[in-house]
Each structure stands twice: as C-alpha cells, then as structure tokens.
C-alpha cells in the first residue's frame, strides 16, 4: 500500500486569514494557555492590512490593504490588546464613499476598466507595512511615502511625520528600518526611483531627530524594500528589475504589475560607506525582499538574505486568494561573502526550506551572530504558506522547527530578549520568540510565545484573541508598556 503524505494545510483554511477585520477593540486577554512570564514587560506592535475589501469590493493584492496597528502590552503576567486603523485621509475618504477610490500599487484598480484608471497616478498611503517606536514617536511605515505618527497609548492617528521638516515633501522613509542596539539609533533610507534612482540614508537618533547621512545616485530603476546594516556600511541588493510604465499610465495595470525581473541579468550589491562612497559588486541573478543580518569579518562583509530565483509578482486580473503554491517561487536563506577589496561575492545556501521574515536578537544587528529565526513552511520541500518557525544555527548548520500545521498560519517572528538591560554576555538566544498565529480551526488569532532556547518545545504561553487578525507584515517590540 502506497502511503501519500498528508497535506500540511488546506487552501480554505489559509484563505480565511484574508478576511477583513473591521472592528477596533481594546480588552484584557483573559484566555491564556500556559503562563505569561512575569519578566516579560513591554509592548508588541504589529502592522498589516486589516481591511482587504470595501463593501465586498476586494483589493487586488493584500499589500494594498489599509494599515491596522495591533498593540499587545505585557506587565505583571497579564496582557492587553488594542487595535486601530491608521486614519489616513485616503482611508477616511474610501470609508465615507463605501467604495475603492484609489489604485493600489500592487494589484488594485478602480472599478470601470482602464478608462477609470488612465492617467490616475496618485499613490494611496496605506501605512500598512511596519510600526516602530523611536524617540517617543510611534510610526506606521509604508515605503512610498512619509510615516504616520500615532499616539502609542491608544493608537490614535496624529498625522504625517516629517521629523520637523527634515524629511522634505516628496521624500519617503523606508518601511524596513534597522536599529543599532548599541547606540539606540534607528537607520533607514528612502528611494526616489527613476532611470537614475536616488537613495537617501537616514539616521533617527534616540530622541527622534532625523538627519541625512548620505545620498547616492544609482543607474537604473531601484526596487528596494530592505537593507542590511553594519557599523561601516549600508548594504542594498539592487534586484535586476525593469519598470515599464506605459500600462500603468494608460490604466491597464498597476505599478507593481509593470515590474519585471530582467532575465539573465546579475543582481548587484550596493555598498555605501559612512562617507557616502558607493561600490557596486555583481552576484548571481536573484530577487531579495528581506535581509536577515550583516556583519564585518576581516576584509569581508557577511550578508544573510532570503533569495528568490524570480520576482514573485502577481499577474493582472488574478485573485491572490487562489494561489497555486506549487507554482509560487520559493525564497531560501543564503549567505553572501562580499570582499570589497577584491571585488568578489560568493554565496552559499543556509536554509533550503522555503522561508521568509528573518530576524535576529536585536543586540546582534550589524554584529556577528549565531542564531536566525525565520518563518518557514511546515514541509521540507516544495512551497506552501508559512506555518512553522525555524531556528537556524548559522555556525553549525543545525535547524530546529516549531510547526503550527495543519491549521495554524504564522506571521513574522519577533525576538524579545529576556532582559533588555543585560550586558552583551547573556546567551544570544536567551529570550522569547513571539508570533501571531491565525488558527483556522477556531477562526481566530493567537499570540504564541516560544522559548527561543527551545523553539521546538511546548509554547511558554498561547494567548487567544477574541477574533482573528488578518495576515500581517512587520512589527517591533519596545520595553515601554503602553
């Protein structure tokens, strides 16, 4: 008798996590399995598209959904949940109209065909990609615009944040900043794309003041979501993409649908030093959304990144809820060894299993590190939604997994050190991994806390929310309790 492997998920279960959450709530989480550690104190902030349709008129891509911030605050072994939409003028206008008024960057067109979309080049700031607390400011981030400032106590929207005019009109701030744990500085960038793209590198200090460290001009269209940070370099992967704007301008396609990976074209690492000098080094063709970490070792820069063999774009007029995962390109974790003196780049595979959303202990950002935590599929090969958390020892190659299959679907893991104020001699994996899980069996989301030193073991605590939270993108943890 031939035994067939049981599927790790059902499409119907996975699709349920893309239902809109329209209610804004504030409550104590009273249904907890296990125990919330008394030592766990602070606030977890998460961002992602909370609304994926308006009155049943569906957005064409989840990345076009309206940003919704969730805050889970921890103190004295208890946890409190709050969520609110980012009240952008565009969000409020569409709520009032009861229909889609704006084209989305990735897949959303206004109803009525190309004649309703032609020459409408406005961006809707969806403020849906990340949320960070820096210098007393809570910032909802979307990389094609300025951040939105929120009140960290209740998540009320305060308005666009231009850092006292230092982020000028028309300039944008990344959705993927990096914090240097040693200085408390938040580092980010902004891209003005075009035939010549301009990258500005920003520093936001511990008091929330923004300054521009350098600006570089790069030939070609830049599509950059993330960067890697070391004390002496800011490192970008210039994906070999082209942008053909005419279908977008004439209303036939969204901007994101006009981006294509140029075949057989090398990818490029852009190394920007502290003085703003740019060095460009070629490597094998690939596409990168997220870098895990980077550090300097002798003459080399080590960069660990999730690489795709192709740009994972959606074709026009397709429904993202009906993805055939067997045809979706898989991301895998690679290590790049860059030698700026010799001009060489070598790469090796770290994690073969399809994966995304890599994180490290915050104190290791830009420093030599040992452990990466990353969302992964529950099976060893092929592709599927992310249903497991992997812990990868990049020194020994050892891999451990905590699977939530078949009916649990994970979001980005967040590493929370057990003691934020411990010296840097504490064990690197001494802390907790937090992740929001969509539990299809109960049609709700759970916040799961895992022991980072025993990732495969039973969760330390599972906090059952009273509802689901649609699949999110990025988030952060602060030791401030709001």
C-alpha angles and dihedrals in degrees: 000000000000113000116214119207112253112243115258093220145003121236091227090058093047094048092056089070089066095065114117119253106215101173125088112213142182120190147131112263101238101168107078131157112206118000132297105234113252088220091059106099129160141053131292112209121195131183132193144125105303096174118048099171141023114226089335094312098126127218111239095231133022091234087066092060121114116268117254123185121212121194123192112186122198128202135144093359093304132107134208126199128210130168133183137167117242100252100221117168088248092053092049092047093052092046089053094045093044092220143073110283100168136056114240122229095234111035116331124112128177114255116265104061129258094326090065092048104039115121092358099129098160118133119222108218099224093178087205109126112074143351127209135176113219132158094350092310127112108208128195106206136208115165100225096061146021118295123261116236116223134189103253092208097061105001094244112162112248099180142260115335117221097165095244092314095308091114097060125213110281093025118113135209124219124255088218111058122166125223121217101219092200096058102022090235120143113216123202143152142213130212128211099194125207140113082305110033122205119211118197118195115212135196120201108191128213089271092056096253116144125216131171113240097187147332126220132186118221126192113241136022113315119212103180126162100163142015137197123240133209128164091261104028143045107206127202131181109222101209111213095245132143128207118214104191103185098085088050095047092048094048100248098112142011121255092255092053089057092062117096135174109244107235119245092002118135121243115235133220111216110205114194115186126206091269093055096254113151125215120182122205126181126227137170115302112273142131124241128192098165138030119204100204143314136210141170122249118177108305092343136087113210115209122181114197143163106247130197123197089223140015104275096224129162118238115237117269095019126123114237089209090066099055118155098222091197087068098043115103112244124230117222131190113251134179118222121199108202121190108191092187094055094032092231134140123192125180136196134182116253103172119020096186115095107266147159143178101051120194138174135196103291092236089062095058106131091359135099108279141176110204130057122186118202143165112253142175116263096236126066099239142019120033138290139143115300108271104153141056114227126202111202123193100210091194099054100019092236113154128198127183139199108197126200093184142162098030104010123087120193137218129207112310118237122205114218115187114229090231117024091194098047116119119255091264093079113107110278092233095046099122146056135286114219124195135165111234125199104220105204092186091066097023091234139099128250129199105223121199115201128188103248090212092054104031095163093051129095112293116266087225139351114204113201113212120210092241141010126279113213115244107289136206118215140350145163143216127232126187088226111104113223 
